[in-house]
Amino acid sequence: MNAHTKQLVYGAYDVPEGAHALSIVYQSLSAAGLSPKSVTVDGNPQQIKYLHLIWPSIILQRCIVHVQRQGLSWCRRNPKRTDAKHLREIFLRICTVKTSAQVRRFIADVLAWENRFGDAIDQSTVRGWVFNDLLRARSMLLKALPDLFHFISNTNIPSSTNSLESYFSRLKEHYRHHRGLALHHRDAYFKWYFYFVPGKNSNTK
């Protein structure tokens, strides 16, 4: 979706998010002349890999809403571990970062957390769902950090995929009224929807 016009750039039904399918989609878009300067993504590693492969100079902005939501989920609502408590506080601040000074402070706080707790986490012999989720939260944040705040220095880059998520939500709502469609009619239905409902009237940012 075009971030400024809210017009749908491309839509397809039943496309897996795996490497082979994404490669074909991006190659076809590139062959058709699409050359995006930036893309805001939810963090799918295959998506990130093939966007970089097809458009090497592209700027990838990680959706701050996805990072925050997943991080808070992995840290739990009321974590018992001290490291998880502090990491949860960091995730809570992501969507409040609005200036370059706040970006520098946020990055400094992430690195301070890593310096304080990183070695102990690496050397820990603890196992279980809680600890494994803490590892996931830490890994995700550190990997996403370089691409979390491109939107601060370039206001043309959206900070989240909210507009597209809103479009998907409306699409799902409409599709529920046609759940009885035969399989061979579904592709035609989605093509019809993508063509006639391009997303221009989205109310989200």
N, C-alpha and C positions, 0 to 999 in steps of 0.2 A: 504494500500500500504506500502511495505517495504521502509522506508525512505532512505536507503542507496543504495539498488539495483534498486529501482523504479519498482520492480516487484509487480504485483497485488497479494494481499494475498487472497482477497475474493471479489466477485462482485455478485450482484443480481438485478433483475429488478422489479420495482413496489413494493418495500418494504417501508411501512410507517415508519415515524420516531417517532412513538408513543411507549409507554412503552412496550406493549405486543410484538410487532414485534421485537424491539431491544433486548428484553430479550431472545427471541427464537434464534435470530442470534448469540448473544454473547455466549449463552449456547452451541450452536452447535459448534462454533469455539473452545471453551474451551474443549469440549468433544473430538474434533479432535486433541488436543494437543497444541493449540496456547496458549502461555503464554507471552504476551508482557510486557516489562519492562516499556515502556512509550507509550503514544498515544497523538498526537497533534490533538485537536478537535476544532470545530467552536463555541462551547458554548451551544449546544442543552442540556437543563437540564436533559431530559430523558436519553440522551446518557451518560452524565456524571454520573448520578445516577447508571445506570446499568453496566457501565464499572467498577465503584468502587465495585459494588455488586459482579460481577463475578470474578474480579481480585483485591482483596482488597489492595494489595501493589503497584498497578500500579501508575506511575507518570503521571498526566494529565497536559499537556502543552496547555494553551489556545493559539489559533492562534492569533498572534499579529496583523496581517493584518485585520482579522475580527473585532477584538476589536477596532482598530483604525478607520476602515471604518464606523462601526455602530455608534461609539461615535461621530465622526465628523458629521454624518448625523443627529443625534439627537440634537447636539449643534447648527446646522445651519452654513451656510457659513459666514454670517455676523451677529452674535448674538448681540442683543441690551442689554441684561442683563450682568452685570459685572461678576456674578458668571459663566455664560455660556461662556463668553469670556475667562476667566482664565482656565476653564475646557477644552475648545477647544485647547488652547495652550498646555495643558498636553497631550491630545490625539495626537497632531501633533508630539510629541517627542517620542512616543512609539517605532517606528521602528528605531530610532537613538540610542537606548540603546544597547551598545556592551560590556561593562565591568561591573565588580562587583561594582566599585565605582559609575558608572552611574546608576546602579540599586538602590543603596542606596539613591542617590540623587533623583531619580524619585519617589521612595516610600515616601521619606520625603516631596516632593512637593505635592504629592497626599494627604498625611495626613495633611499638612499645609492648603491645599485648603479646606479639610473637616472641620478642626478646625475653619476656617474663615467663611465658608458659610453654614456648615451643619445644625447648630441649626436654623438659619434663614429660611432655606429651609423647615425644619421640621415644623416650626411654621407658615409658610406662609399660607394665606387663598386664594392665587391666584389659579385660575383654568384655564384650556385651553390647547390646543395642545402643545404650546411652553413650558409651565411649566411641563406638563406631560412628554414630551420628555427629559427635563433636569433631571427629576427624574429617568427616564430609564437609561440615560447615567451615572448618578452618581451610581446607583445601580449596573449596569453592571461592571463598573470599580472597585468598591470596592470588588465585589464578585470574579472578575477575578484576582485581584492583587496578591494573594498568588501563583497563577499558571501562571503568565505572563512570568517569566524569568528563568525557569528551564534550558533553553538552554544555558544560560551564564555559568553555572557551569558544565554542561554536554553537550559537543559539539556533542554527538551522538543524541541529541534530536533536531528535526527540530523546528524552531521558528514559522513556518506557515504551512498551508495546501496547499501551492501553487502548489506543484507537483501533488497532487490529483485533484486540481481545473483545472490544465492544462489538465490532462487526461480526466476529465469530459467534458471540452470544446471541445476537439477533438472528443470525443464520440458523443456529440450532433451534431457536424458538419457533421460527417459521417451519423448519423441517419437521418438527414434531407433529405438525398438522398433516404431514404427508408420509407418515411412517409406513403406510401400507403399500408404498410404491414397490413395484417389482424391481429386482436387481438391475435389469437392463434399462429401466427408466431413470434410475438414480443419477447416472452420469449426465443425462440430458437435463434433469431437474437442476443440478448444481451449475451446469453451464448457463442455464437460463437465469438463475439467481445472480451469478457473478456478472452477467452481462447487463441485466436490468436494475440491479441494486448494487451500484459500485461503491457505496460507502461514503458518498459525498456529504451526506447530511449527518455525519457522526457528531454527537454532542460532546465527545471526549476530546482531550487535548492531544 
